[in-house]
Every structure is written in C-alpha cells, then in structure tokens.
C-alpha cells in the first residue's frame, strides 16, 4: 500500500464515530523502518476557520482496522 492510498481514506474514531481528519504525513521509526504514527490534518468544517486547528499524531498502535475506504482508530479524546 502506498502513502497516497492511505491519504484517500477517511479516518474515523471508533469511540465516538467522529471523522478525525486527513493523513498528511507519516512518522517512520528509523531504527526499525516501520510506521510509528500517522500525522493528521484536522477535519475541515464550518467552525474550523474560527479556531486554529493543529495537526494530530496518531500512534500506529491506535489503528484498529484499515479498510477499503476508511481507517478506524481508537482515540480516547
């Protein structure tokens, strides 16, 4: 799977069903060469222009499933 394939998928938190945002980058563990986390741009919505959203880092261990159209994550925000 390519990074561009991951970037096309919606990221949904299984705790509350909320769309978390879009993947803009990945962090790779240099020692092992594995993906350590996904860097997520906050969801764009009507109120996003009122507050300055910051990128979110989702640890790889928080990913529960990568499906055809969606990536499910478990975040206790």
N, C-alpha and C positions, 0 to 999 in steps of 0.2 A: 504494500500500500504506500502511496506517495503522500507527502505532506499536502499537496493540492487536493487529494481525495479527502483527507481529514478536514480541510478547511471548508469544504462544501457541506459538511454535516452540521445539523443543529446540535447544540449541547443542552441537555435537559437534566435538571437536578431531580433525582428520584424522590427526594424528601418532600419537596413542595410542588413539583411539576413545572417549575419556572424555567424559561429559556435563559440560560446563563450568558450567552454571547457567542462570539465567533472566534475561532482559533486564528491568531495572528503569528504565532511562533511556537517553537518547542524548545525546551531546555534539555540538552543531552549530557548525561553523566560521562565525563571524559575518561574516567578510569575503566568503565565497563562498556561504553559505547551504546548504552541503552537510553531510551527516552525517560527522563526524570520527571518532567512535568509539561503541561500544556499552558501556553500563555494565551489568555482570553481577553478579547476586547469586550467591554460591557455592551449589553444589548442597547440598540438604538430604539428609543421610544419618544413619545411626545414630551416627557418631562426630562429627558436626558440633557437637553440644552440648558436647563436651569441649574444643574449641578455638574460639577466636573467629575466625570467617571474615570476611574483608574483601572488599568489592566489588572487582571486577576491571574494568579498562578494556581493551577490545579495539579496536585501531585498525581503521578501515574497510578498510585495505589488507590486513588479515589474513583477511578474509572471502573464502572461495573460491567458495561457492555458497549461494544462498538458494533452498531447495526448498519444496515444498508443506507439509511437516511439520517440516523441520529446516533449521538454518543451519549450514553447515560452515565451520569456521575452522581456520587453520594457526597453531598456537601451539607454540613450542619451549620449553615449560615444563620 
